[in-house]
Amino acid sequence: MMILASDFFAHCVEAFPRIQTLALVFIFILGILLILEAFGVEEHRVYLYVAIGVAFLVEVMNILQERLGARKV
């Protein structure tokens, strides 16, 4: 299932550089959280997931606005 979905996600990330930036930031922050957890500092990952989810939603809305705005002109 993941192999089939990986092509779709790879295409989306390549087509939209802002999504690529969000993915890289997500991986970077997740890595920091894992390093902190190794040193005994435990932070809730829910905050990370909510923040990235909201940022992703905003980017999707921006992409849709650009596409729909281009059609009206």
Secondary structure, DSSP 8 states (H G I E B T S, - for coil): -HHHHHHHHHHHHHH-HHHHHHHHHHHHHHHHHHHHHHTT----THHHHHHHHHHHHHHHHHHHHHHHHHHH-
